Amino acid sequence: MTLDGRQLSAFLAVVTHGSLGRAAEMLHITQPALSRIIKRLETQVGAPLFERNAKGMLLTAIGQALLPRATLMQREAEHAMEEINALRGLAKGTIKVGSIGSVASHILPLAVDRVLTRWPNLRVHIIEGVWDRLAEALIRHEIDLALGVAMPMPESEEIATITDCRWEDSSYVVASLTHPLRQQRKSTLADTLHHRWATMPEGTAPFEEMRHMFRSHGLPLPSVAVETRSIVVLKNLVANAGFLSWMSQPMYEAESKAGLIDSLTIPGVAASRSLTAFRRREGILPGPAARLLEELRHITSGPPRKRSGSSVE
């Protein structure tokens, strides 16, 4: 069975809009013309793809089976045209990437700058979030690359690790430069239990790192007063409201240079982790995303960067 681009566009438009009328309007064709395209596709498949009822066009079981393949085929066709345009010197397209906060704070902006310097006609769409959000976006084709923590678990059937793009960062207990703990000559991790904490929610990688750190020191978890997935909120709670938190160093590097946030000097309290890039297992990596990946490889293959701010050794 061979599906042409027009049939794919028609099928996916009906799925997206739920009716022939709205889909035809989006495709700028008449409803009878769209109905004929769908009918020819159903004849070619050999079974109905939609159930037509008062609620609109609903996918049949056969339609459900076709949907992911049709989506992938359309994406691949779009990516092929992007590659052809690039080879003709007409490089256009969108880099669709998702990133955890620490990578979005430093490594990703550097890579984006380098890509757009070389390919100024490209555009970039960035989603920032924790891993569960990034994995969902990758599977749903909302992004083509995800940048996050290299997880010591089997790869999924849908997502693969890009093993030759890997780097390290470290996380610390952070506080404002005016926090009372900085007045002590020597602070311990136990001292932080008596102060307010703001963290990422339980189940996220930063929270689990923090949990492991306290357990490894034989301590209970601190009393977390605020949980948020917003990095902006988290950093402002630390800088302006006296909270403690657990963050990777790249996430607060700008605030450290500005004299707002820095790590607390607590011997032995730090955690290193590996970060990497992920992609969908099936299909080719789109040209724009491949260019970003190339720059990420160059940046992360260099010598480790020295962290600024106070020492926690």
KARAPE-V591158 format. One line per field, one symbol per residue. ss: DSSP state (a for helix, b for strand, c for the rest). phi: phi as a letter, one per 30 degrees, with the letter a starting at -180 (. if undefined). burial: I if it has 24 or more other ideal C-beta (glycine too) atoms within 12 Angstrom, else O. A space follows every 50 residues. Layout:
# KARAPE-V591158
ss=???
phi=???
burial=???
This chain:
# KARAPE-V591158
ss=ccccaaaaaaaaaaaaaccaaaaaaaacccaaaaaaaaaaaaaaaccccb bbbccbbbbcaaaaaaaaaaaaaaaaaaaaaaaaaaacccccbbbbbbbc aaaaacaaaaaaaaaaaacccbbbbbbbccaaaaaaaaacccccbbbbbc ccccccccbbbbbbbbbbbbbbbbbbcccaaaacccccaaaaaaccbbbc ccccaaaaaaaaaaaacccccccbbbbcccaaaaaaaaaaaccbbbbbaa aaaaaaacccbbbcccccccbbbbbbbbbbccccccaaaaaaaaaaaaaa ccccccccccccc
phi=.cccddddddedddddciaddddddddibddedddddddddddddjadcb ccbddkccddddddddedddddddddddddddddddddicebkbdcbcad dddddbddedddedddddbdddbbccccadedddddddddidbcbbcadd cdbedddcbbdcdcbbabbbcbdcaddcdedddddbcbdddddcbdcbbd dejdddddddedddddcicddddddbcacddddedddddcbidcacbded dcedddddicbadddbeicabcbcbacbbddciddeeedddddddddddd dddedddcjddbd
burial=OOIOOOIIIIIIIIIOOOIIOOIIOOIOOOIOOIIOIIOOIIOOIOOOII OOOOOOIOIOOOIOOIIOOIIIIIIIIIIOOIIOOOOOOOIOIIIIIIII IIIIIIIIIIIIOIIOOOIOOIOIIIIIIIIOIIIOIIIOIIIIIIIIII OOOOOOOOIIIIOOIIIIIIIIIIIIIOIOIIOOOOIOIOIIOOIIIIII OOOIIIIIIIIOIIOOIOOOOIOIOIIIIOIOOIIOIIIOIIIIIIIIII IIIOIIOOOIIIIIIIOOIIIOIOIIIIIIOOIOIIIIIIIIIIIIIOII OOOOOOIOIIOIO
